[in-house]
Amino acid sequence: MNFMYIIIFFVQPPMFLSAEKTFKAAVFEPTISSRTPMGNVSRDDAISQMKDVLKGYADVATKASKEGVNILVFPENGLIAHLRNYSRTDIENFLDIIPQPNKVKPWIPCDKPDLYPRTEIQETISCIAKENNIYLVVNVGDMQLCNHMEDSSCPSDGHYQHNTNVVYSSEGALVSKYHKKHLSDEPYYNAPKAAEYAVFDTPFGRFASIVSYDILFNDTLNNLIEKHQVSNILFPNLWLHVPPFFLSSLFHNSIAKAFKINLISANVKIAMFPDIVSGGSGIYTPDESLYRYKPFNSIPSDGYIQLQIKNIEESERKFLWPLKRKVPTSDNSVVKTALMTNVFPVSAVILQNDSGIVSVCNYKVCCSLEYEFMSNRTLKFKINYILAISNKKDVDLTNPEGKEMQSCLLCPIYDEKISCLMTLPADIPKGDVSFRKLKMTAHNFNTPYLFPHIATFNSKSYDINTSWKHDRGEIENTKPIEKVFTAIIFGRLYPIASSAPFTVFPITSVILLNLISKELLV
């Protein structure tokens, strides 16, 4: 197995203690250069394969420990990402039977490996944590035995299989176990019947972990933050990039900023799928300009990135409803419809002029844009921009998971095709794709949960831009922005007690992402 690694470290300066606690966190992003079929793998062979990967994890933990890192996060499916063609039976031998953490008498598998059966991988992880005096977050597979006499939902093979995060303390003790709730085309795993909240305390703050697409939903994200008051979230993921709305670094950063949390995200790159599994790990904080990340792209890279992180013990979160703003008259009345990435139905208008105002509506929900390009455009390369809205008529607002979304979008297109460009011509004039003024407004949105961002093109990938402000459904640049990739106001419709009428977007993220995630199984 060949692995190339990205190691991203977020570091505090030498500590002189004040009332504000800080900590060092690190994320580890492997690049999987090739994948082999799962095949019929014995338990002994499965353990051997996973321990080979864990040798690399141990090397990373040793480096992190020398840097004074407190907590190190590894990605989703990291121990089996080098395999493909998973089935429920094939994956069974890769699963440990992981007990519930015991806060009174913590179990240290490194010291007591025989206390529970079938815990070989837990022993290895525990020893890595203990030997390096570091907290480790590792995504593994968990098997939980059941029987039909006591549990009518028990699978026919007599056990549940879960996509699982485990957390081991710097003493090597199991302190947290979390089962992924929102599976994305993972028939070999079972989802827990209800969302879990595996909160744990450390000397440097209170944490919880979630897995990948759990970050999209009310029961696994919003409830964790608002009901359980957790502001430091550990986030192993194997993120599938679905443009234009679900691009890892951009979307995850917007969540951290909106919810006022520290989001510590470890992702994966898989060479066989450079467009959809292309990394994008980082740590994102509530501070508008305080974050570090590796942009998502297909190019392997290594490196350390340092940043001082504050433990967030309590955070005042206010998601205020968007202000009622009049929808302006559009200078382009021609509305086009399209299905972006084969999953996002949008209505869009093209920016025809070098400056102006456009608006577009769908089922009484609207987006508007006041804009001015940095210079008169040549349009030599047939590159233009659209303002688009994602919204549909029917939606189930009683769903406790909060699956629905509605969004405003600005992005470049080619030759009037309603599809966001992921790259630009190398010699395109800067004025054609840069804005002196950019003010996007969401009108009549049915949610206060808004996650805005603006991103720009660079030579290899995309940059998070900070030259803008957000005010209750309106984003506006504070200085000219060059080479705009996307500007988005992403609205998530979590269940809210309100008398306001709702006309919203009924596409579910599970279906959305499943369409693409199936490619990972081949």
C-alpha positions as CSV (number, residue, x, y, z in Angstrom):
1,M,0.0,0.0,0.0
2,N,1.3,3.4,-1.0
3,F,0.3,6.4,1.1
4,M,1.2,10.1,0.7
5,Y,0.3,12.3,3.6
6,I,-0.8,15.8,4.5
7,I,-0.2,16.6,8.1
8,I,-1.8,19.9,9.2
9,F,-0.9,21.2,12.6
10,F,-2.6,24.0,14.5
11,V,-0.3,25.3,17.2
12,Q,-0.4,27.6,20.1
13,P,2.7,29.6,21.1
14,P,4.5,28.8,24.4
15,M,1.8,29.0,27.0
16,F,1.7,31.6,29.8
17,L,-1.7,30.8,31.2
18,S,-4.5,33.2,31.3
19,A,-8.3,32.8,31.7
20,E,-8.4,31.8,28.1
21,K,-7.3,28.2,27.5
22,T,-5.7,27.3,24.2
23,F,-4.8,24.0,22.7
24,K,-2.9,22.4,19.8
25,A,-4.8,20.3,17.3
26,A,-3.7,18.4,14.3
27,V,-5.4,16.7,11.4
28,F,-4.0,14.1,9.1
29,E,-5.0,13.7,5.5
30,P,-3.8,10.7,3.6
31,T,-3.6,10.5,-0.2
32,I,-4.5,7.0,-1.4
33,S,-2.6,6.4,-4.6
34,S,-4.3,3.1,-5.5
35,R,-7.2,0.9,-4.2
36,T,-7.5,-2.9,-4.3
37,P,-10.7,-5.0,-4.2
38,M,-11.9,-5.9,-0.7
39,G,-12.1,-9.6,-1.5
40,N,-12.5,-12.4,1.0
41,V,-10.2,-11.2,3.9
42,S,-9.8,-13.2,7.1
43,R,-9.8,-11.6,10.5
44,D,-6.1,-12.0,10.8
45,D,-5.4,-10.5,7.4
46,A,-7.8,-7.6,8.2
47,I,-6.0,-6.9,11.4
48,S,-2.6,-7.0,9.6
49,Q,-3.8,-4.6,6.9
50,M,-5.2,-2.1,9.5
51,K,-2.0,-2.3,11.6
52,D,0.0,-1.5,8.5
53,V,-2.0,1.7,8.2
54,L,-1.7,2.4,12.0
55,K,2.1,2.3,11.7
56,G,1.7,5.4,9.6
57,Y,-0.7,6.9,12.1
58,A,1.9,6.2,14.9
59,D,4.6,8.1,12.9
60,V,2.3,11.0,12.6
61,A,1.4,10.9,16.3
62,T,5.1,10.8,17.2
63,K,5.7,14.0,15.2
64,A,2.6,15.6,16.6
65,S,3.7,14.8,20.1
66,K,7.1,16.4,19.6
67,E,5.3,19.5,18.4
68,G,3.2,19.6,21.6
69,V,-0.1,18.7,19.9
70,N,-2.9,17.9,22.3
71,I,-5.4,16.2,20.0
72,L,-4.9,14.6,16.6
73,V,-7.7,13.7,14.2
74,F,-7.6,11.0,11.5
75,P,-10.1,10.7,8.6
76,E,-13.2,8.7,8.0
77,N,-12.5,5.1,6.7
78,G,-8.8,5.8,7.0
79,L,-8.0,2.2,8.0
80,I,-9.8,0.8,4.9
81,A,-9.7,3.6,2.3
82,H,-7.2,1.6,0.4
83,L,-9.9,-1.0,-0.3
84,R,-12.9,-1.0,-2.6
85,N,-16.0,-3.2,-3.4
86,Y,-17.1,-3.3,0.2
87,S,-19.9,-5.7,1.2
88,R,-21.4,-6.3,4.6
89,T,-19.9,-9.7,4.8
90,D,-16.5,-8.6,3.5
91,I,-16.2,-5.7,6.0
92,E,-17.1,-7.8,9.0
93,N,-13.6,-9.0,9.7
94,F,-12.4,-5.3,9.8
95,L,-14.7,-4.6,12.8
96,D,-13.7,-4.6,16.5
97,I,-16.3,-5.1,19.2
98,I,-16.0,-1.8,21.0
99,P,-17.4,-1.4,24.5
100,Q,-19.0,1.7,25.8
101,P,-16.6,4.1,27.5
102,N,-16.5,3.9,31.3
103,K,-16.0,7.3,32.9
104,V,-15.7,5.8,36.4
105,K,-13.2,3.1,35.5
106,P,-11.7,4.0,32.1
107,W,-10.5,1.1,30.0
108,I,-6.9,1.3,28.7
109,P,-6.6,-1.4,26.1
110,C,-2.9,-1.0,26.0
111,D,-2.7,-2.1,29.6
112,K,-5.6,-4.6,29.6
113,P,-5.9,-5.9,26.0
114,D,-7.8,-9.0,27.1
115,L,-10.5,-7.3,29.1
116,Y,-12.9,-7.5,26.1
117,P,-12.8,-9.8,23.1
118,R,-12.0,-8.8,19.5
119,T,-10.4,-5.4,20.3
120,E,-7.0,-5.8,18.6
121,I,-7.2,-2.5,16.8
122,Q,-8.4,-0.7,19.9
123,E,-5.2,-2.0,21.7
124,T,-3.0,-0.6,19.0
125,I,-4.7,2.9,19.0
126,S,-4.6,3.0,22.8
127,C,-0.9,2.3,22.8
128,I,-0.2,5.0,20.2
129,A,-2.1,7.5,22.3
130,K,-0.4,6.5,25.5
131,E,3.1,6.3,24.2
132,N,2.9,9.7,22.6
133,N,0.9,11.3,25.4
134,I,-1.7,12.6,22.9
135,Y,-5.5,12.4,22.4
136,L,-6.3,10.5,19.2
137,V,-9.5,10.5,17.2
138,V,-9.7,7.5,14.8
139,N,-12.6,6.3,12.6
140,V,-13.0,2.5,12.8
141,G,-15.7,-0.1,12.4
142,D,-17.7,-1.3,15.4
143,M,-19.6,-4.6,15.7
144,Q,-22.4,-4.9,18.3
145,L,-24.0,-8.3,18.9
146,C,-27.8,-8.5,19.1
147,N,-30.5,-11.2,19.0
148,H,-34.0,-11.2,17.5
149,M,-35.7,-12.3,20.7
150,E,-34.7,-9.0,22.4
151,D,-34.4,-6.7,19.4
152,S,-36.8,-7.0,16.5
153,S,-34.5,-4.7,14.4
154,C,-31.5,-7.0,14.9
155,P,-30.0,-7.8,11.4
156,S,-30.2,-11.3,10.2
157,D,-26.5,-12.0,10.8
158,G,-27.0,-11.3,14.5
159,H,-25.0,-8.1,14.9
160,Y,-25.0,-4.4,14.0
161,Q,-22.1,-2.8,12.1
162,H,-21.4,0.9,12.6
163,N,-19.2,3.5,11.1
164,T,-17.6,4.7,14.3
165,N,-15.3,7.4,15.8
166,V,-13.3,6.4,18.9
167,V,-11.4,8.9,21.0
168,Y,-8.4,7.8,23.2
169,S,-7.0,10.0,25.9
170,S,-3.3,10.8,26.4
171,E,-3.3,8.0,29.0
172,G,-4.6,5.6,26.3
173,A,-8.1,5.4,27.8
174,L,-11.2,5.0,25.7
175,V,-13.1,8.2,26.4
176,S,-15.7,8.4,23.5
177,K,-17.4,6.3,21.0
178,Y,-19.7,7.7,18.3
179,H,-21.8,5.9,15.6
180,K,-22.4,7.7,12.4
181,K,-26.1,8.5,12.0
182,H,-26.5,9.6,8.4
183,L,-24.9,7.0,6.2
184,S,-24.2,7.8,2.5
185,D,-24.8,4.7,0.5
186,E,-23.0,2.5,3.0
187,P,-25.1,-0.8,3.0
188,Y,-22.4,-2.6,5.0
189,Y,-23.1,-0.3,8.0
190,N,-26.2,0.2,10.2
191,A,-27.3,3.6,11.4
192,P,-28.2,4.0,15.1
193,K,-31.9,4.4,15.8
194,A,-31.3,7.9,17.2
195,A,-28.5,10.5,16.9
196,E,-25.8,10.0,19.6
197,Y,-23.9,12.7,21.4
198,A,-20.6,11.4,22.5
199,V,-19.4,14.4,24.6
200,F,-16.2,14.1,26.5
201,D,-14.1,16.5,28.6
202,T,-10.3,17.1,28.4
203,P,-7.9,19.3,30.4
204,F,-8.1,21.7,27.5
205,G,-11.9,21.8,26.8
206,R,-15.1,19.9,26.0
207,F,-15.3,18.1,22.7
208,A,-17.6,15.8,20.7
209,S,-17.1,14.1,17.3
210,I,-19.3,13.5,14.3
211,V,-18.7,11.8,11.0
212,S,-18.9,13.3,7.5
213,Y,-22.5,13.9,6.3
214,D,-23.7,14.1,9.9
215,I,-22.6,17.7,9.7
216,L,-25.5,18.5,7.4
217,F,-28.3,17.6,9.7
218,N,-30.3,19.1,12.6
219,D,-30.2,16.0,14.9
220,T,-26.4,15.5,14.5
221,L,-25.1,19.0,14.3
222,N,-27.5,21.7,15.4
223,N,-28.8,19.7,18.4
224,L,-25.2,18.8,19.4
225,I,-24.2,22.4,19.4
226,E,-27.3,24.1,20.8
227,K,-28.7,21.5,23.2
228,H,-25.5,19.9,24.4
229,Q,-23.4,23.1,24.3
230,V,-20.4,21.7,22.5
231,S,-18.2,24.2,20.7
232,N,-15.2,22.0,19.8
233,I,-16.2,19.4,17.2
234,L,-13.9,16.7,15.8
235,F,-14.8,15.8,12.3
236,P,-13.4,12.7,10.5
237,N,-14.8,12.7,7.0
238,L,-14.4,11.2,3.6
239,W,-16.0,14.2,1.9
240,L,-17.4,14.0,-1.6
241,H,-17.2,17.3,-3.4
242,V,-20.5,18.2,-5.0
243,P,-20.2,21.6,-6.5
244,P,-21.3,24.3,-6.2
245,F,-22.7,24.0,-2.6
246,F,-20.8,21.1,-0.9
247,L,-17.1,21.8,-1.4
248,S,-15.3,20.8,1.7
249,S,-13.1,23.7,2.8
250,L,-15.6,26.4,1.8
251,F,-18.7,24.7,3.3
252,H,-17.0,23.6,6.5
253,N,-15.5,27.0,7.2
254,S,-18.9,28.6,6.7
255,I,-20.4,26.2,9.3
256,A,-17.7,27.1,11.8
257,K,-18.2,30.8,11.4
258,A,-22.0,30.7,11.5
259,F,-22.3,28.3,14.5
260,K,-19.3,29.9,16.3
261,I,-17.4,26.7,16.8
262,N,-14.0,25.2,16.3
263,L,-14.4,22.5,13.6
264,I,-11.4,20.2,13.3
265,S,-11.7,18.4,10.0
266,A,-9.7,15.5,8.6
267,N,-10.5,14.4,5.0
268,V,-9.0,12.0,2.5
269,K,-7.7,12.2,-1.1
270,I,-8.2,9.1,-3.4
271,A,-6.3,9.3,-6.6
272,M,-8.9,7.2,-8.5
273,F,-11.5,9.9,-7.9
274,P,-9.6,13.2,-8.2
275,D,-12.7,15.3,-8.8
276,I,-14.9,14.1,-6.0
277,V,-12.6,12.8,-3.3
278,S,-9.9,15.4,-3.3
279,G,-9.2,16.3,0.3
280,G,-9.7,19.7,1.9
281,S,-8.8,19.3,5.5
282,G,-8.4,22.0,8.1
283,I,-9.3,23.7,11.4
284,Y,-11.9,26.5,11.2
285,T,-12.7,28.9,14.0
286,P,-15.4,31.6,14.7
287,D,-12.9,34.3,13.9
288,E,-13.5,35.5,10.3
289,S,-9.8,35.5,9.5
290,L,-8.6,32.7,11.8
291,Y,-8.3,29.3,10.1
292,R,-5.9,27.0,8.3
293,Y,-6.7,24.5,5.7
294,K,-5.4,22.5,2.7
295,P,-7.5,23.4,-0.3
296,F,-9.2,20.5,-2.0
297,N,-7.4,19.4,-5.2
298,S,-5.9,16.3,-6.8
299,I,-2.3,17.2,-6.0
300,P,-0.6,15.4,-3.1
301,S,1.3,17.6,-0.7
302,D,2.9,17.5,2.7
303,G,3.4,20.1,5.3
304,Y,2.8,21.7,8.7
305,I,0.5,24.6,9.3
306,Q,0.4,26.3,12.7
307,L,-2.3,28.3,14.3
308,Q,-3.3,29.2,17.9
309,I,-6.7,27.8,18.8
310,K,-8.8,29.0,21.6
311,N,-11.0,26.6,23.5
312,I,-14.6,27.7,23.2
313,E,-16.3,27.0,26.4
314,E,-19.4,29.0,25.8
315,S,-20.6,30.9,22.8
316,E,-23.5,33.1,22.2
317,R,-25.2,31.9,19.1
318,K,-27.9,34.0,17.5
319,F,-29.4,33.0,14.2
320,L,-31.6,36.0,13.5
321,W,-34.2,35.9,10.8
322,P,-33.3,37.7,7.5
323,L,-34.6,41.2,7.3
324,K,-37.6,41.8,5.1
325,R,-36.0,43.5,2.1
326,K,-37.8,44.6,-1.1
327,V,-36.9,42.5,-4.2
328,P,-35.4,44.9,-6.8
329,T,-36.4,44.9,-10.4
330,S,-33.9,42.9,-12.5
331,D,-32.1,44.3,-15.5
332,N,-32.4,40.8,-17.0
333,S,-35.8,39.3,-17.1
334,V,-34.8,36.1,-18.9
335,V,-34.7,33.3,-16.4
336,K,-33.1,30.0,-17.3
337,T,-33.5,26.6,-15.4
338,A,-31.0,23.8,-15.1
339,L,-30.0,20.8,-13.0
340,M,-26.6,21.5,-11.6
341,T,-24.4,18.5,-10.9
342,N,-27.4,16.4,-11.8
343,V,-28.9,17.1,-8.4
344,F,-29.5,20.8,-7.8
345,P,-32.4,22.3,-9.8
346,V,-31.8,26.1,-10.1
347,S,-33.3,29.1,-11.7
348,A,-30.8,31.6,-12.9
349,V,-30.2,35.0,-14.7
350,I,-27.0,36.0,-16.5
351,L,-25.2,39.2,-15.6
352,Q,-25.3,40.9,-19.0
353,N,-23.8,44.3,-18.1
354,D,-20.6,45.5,-16.5
355,S,-22.7,46.8,-13.6
356,G,-26.3,46.5,-12.5
357,I,-28.9,44.8,-10.5
358,V,-30.4,41.3,-11.1
359,S,-32.9,39.2,-9.2
360,V,-34.4,35.8,-9.6
361,C,-37.3,34.1,-7.7
362,N,-38.8,30.7,-7.3
363,Y,-42.0,30.0,-5.3
364,K,-41.8,33.5,-3.7
365,V,-38.3,33.0,-2.4
366,C,-35.8,35.3,-4.2
367,C,-32.2,36.3,-4.5
368,S,-30.9,39.6,-5.8
369,L,-27.4,40.9,-6.6
370,E,-26.1,44.5,-7.0
371,Y,-22.8,44.2,-8.8
372,E,-20.0,46.1,-10.6
373,F,-17.1,44.4,-12.3
374,M,-13.6,45.7,-11.7
375,S,-13.4,46.9,-15.3
376,N,-15.3,46.7,-18.6
377,R,-15.4,43.1,-19.6
378,T,-14.1,41.8,-22.9
379,L,-16.1,38.5,-22.8
380,K,-13.5,37.2,-25.3
381,F,-13.5,33.8,-23.6
382,K,-17.3,33.6,-23.3
383,I,-17.0,33.6,-19.5
384,N,-20.0,35.2,-17.7
385,Y,-21.6,35.0,-14.3
386,I,-25.0,33.9,-13.1
387,L,-27.1,34.6,-10.1
388,A,-29.1,31.5,-9.3
389,I,-31.6,30.3,-6.6
390,S,-32.2,26.8,-5.4
391,N,-35.7,26.4,-4.1
392,K,-38.8,24.2,-4.7
393,K,-42.4,24.3,-3.6
394,D,-43.0,21.2,-1.4
395,V,-41.0,20.4,1.7
396,D,-41.5,18.4,4.9
397,L,-40.8,20.8,7.7
398,T,-41.7,18.3,10.4
399,N,-38.7,16.1,9.7
400,P,-36.5,16.4,12.9
401,E,-33.4,15.8,10.9
402,G,-33.8,19.1,9.0
403,K,-32.9,17.9,5.5
404,E,-34.0,20.9,3.4
405,M,-32.0,23.7,1.9
406,Q,-32.4,26.9,-0.1
407,S,-29.6,29.0,-1.4
408,C,-28.4,32.0,-3.4
409,L,-25.5,31.5,-5.7
410,L,-23.1,33.6,-7.8
411,C,-20.6,31.7,-10.1
412,P,-19.0,31.9,-13.5
413,I,-20.3,29.9,-16.5
414,Y,-19.2,29.3,-20.0
415,D,-21.2,30.3,-23.1
416,E,-24.5,30.6,-21.2
417,K,-24.5,27.0,-20.0
418,I,-25.9,27.1,-16.5
419,S,-23.1,25.1,-14.8
420,C,-20.5,26.6,-12.5
421,L,-16.9,26.6,-13.8
422,M,-14.3,24.9,-11.7
423,T,-11.4,26.4,-13.5
424,L,-10.7,29.6,-15.6
425,P,-8.7,30.1,-18.8
426,A,-5.1,30.9,-17.8
427,D,-5.0,34.2,-19.7
428,I,-8.5,35.6,-19.0
429,P,-8.4,39.3,-18.2
430,K,-8.7,39.8,-14.5
431,G,-11.5,42.4,-14.9
432,D,-13.7,39.8,-16.5
433,V,-13.9,37.8,-13.3
434,S,-13.3,40.4,-10.5
435,F,-15.9,42.5,-8.7
436,R,-15.6,46.1,-7.4
437,K,-19.0,45.7,-5.9
438,L,-20.9,42.6,-4.9
439,K,-24.0,42.7,-2.7
440,M,-26.1,39.5,-2.6
441,T,-29.4,39.4,-0.7
442,A,-31.7,36.5,0.2
443,H,-35.4,37.5,0.2
444,N,-38.2,35.7,2.0
445,F,-36.0,32.9,3.1
446,N,-37.7,30.5,5.5
447,T,-34.8,30.0,7.9
448,P,-32.4,32.0,9.9
449,Y,-29.7,29.2,9.6
450,L,-27.6,30.8,6.9
451,F,-24.0,29.8,6.0
452,P,-22.5,32.4,3.7
453,H,-19.1,32.4,2.0
454,I,-17.2,33.9,-0.9
455,A,-14.3,32.0,-2.6
456,T,-11.8,33.0,-5.2
457,F,-9.7,31.1,-7.8
458,N,-6.0,30.6,-7.4
459,S,-3.6,28.8,-9.6
460,K,-4.3,25.3,-8.3
461,S,-7.5,25.4,-6.3
462,Y,-9.7,27.9,-4.4
463,D,-9.2,30.3,-1.6
464,I,-11.5,31.3,1.2
465,N,-12.1,35.0,0.9
466,T,-12.6,37.3,4.0
467,S,-13.2,40.7,2.2
468,W,-16.9,40.7,3.0
469,K,-19.5,41.0,5.8
470,H,-22.8,39.3,6.4
471,D,-25.9,40.9,7.8
472,R,-29.0,38.7,8.3
473,G,-29.2,37.3,4.8
474,E,-27.1,39.9,2.9
475,I,-23.4,39.6,2.1
476,E,-21.5,42.5,0.7
477,N,-17.8,42.9,-0.2
478,T,-15.7,45.3,1.9
479,K,-13.1,45.8,-0.9
480,P,-12.7,44.6,-4.5
481,I,-12.5,40.8,-4.9
482,E,-10.5,39.3,-7.7
483,K,-11.3,36.1,-9.6
484,V,-14.6,35.2,-7.9
485,F,-15.2,31.5,-7.8
486,T,-18.4,31.4,-5.8
487,A,-20.5,33.6,-3.5
488,I,-23.1,31.6,-1.7
489,I,-25.8,32.1,1.0
490,F,-26.6,28.6,1.9
491,G,-29.8,28.2,4.0
492,R,-30.5,25.1,6.0
493,L,-34.1,24.5,7.1
494,Y,-33.8,23.0,10.5
495,P,-37.2,22.6,12.3
496,I,-38.1,26.0,13.8
497,A,-41.3,27.0,15.7
498,S,-42.6,29.8,13.6
499,S,-45.9,31.0,12.1
500,A,-44.1,32.2,8.9
501,P,-45.2,30.5,5.7
502,F,-42.8,28.1,4.1
503,T,-42.0,27.4,0.5
504,V,-38.7,25.7,0.3
505,F,-36.2,23.3,-1.3
506,P,-37.2,19.6,-0.9
507,I,-34.0,17.9,-2.0
508,T,-32.4,15.7,0.7
509,S,-28.7,15.7,1.1
510,V,-28.6,11.9,1.6
511,I,-30.0,11.4,-1.9
512,L,-27.9,14.2,-3.3
513,L,-24.7,12.7,-2.1
514,N,-25.6,9.1,-2.7
515,L,-25.7,9.7,-6.4
516,I,-22.0,10.4,-6.3
517,S,-20.8,8.2,-3.4
518,K,-21.8,5.0,-5.3
519,E,-18.7,5.6,-7.4
520,L,-16.5,4.8,-4.3
521,L,-17.8,1.3,-4.2
522,V,-16.5,0.2,-7.6
